[in-house]
């Protein structure tokens, strides 16, 4: 096993531990933690047995295992960016509604006559 494979396996183990800790604290939804842990475990298998990636790629009609890994990474990254975009959009919408409500409440408070 090469030094690179050892470093990569250590990073994948750290990813599994982090995913499990975040899920147990409620900082990460259980389904996402499951996907993260499952993906890291699958990645560890492919690091230990790189030929399996090539065999799977050929089974799927893709020439090389490296191409398969790249395609999966592109899909995962695209999904991650889309997910973050949707979250940011929801937060901006919520913030707009909150600021609007605060402005209306402040305007209403300013128009209320004050007693001496």
Secondary structure, DSSP 4 states (H G I P E B T S, - for coil): --HHHHHHHHHHHHHHHHHHHHHHHTSS-HHHHHHHHHHHHHHHHHHH-HHHHHHHHHHTT-S-HHHHHHHHHHHHHHHHHHHHHHHHHHHHHHHHHHHHHHHHHHHHHHHSPPP-
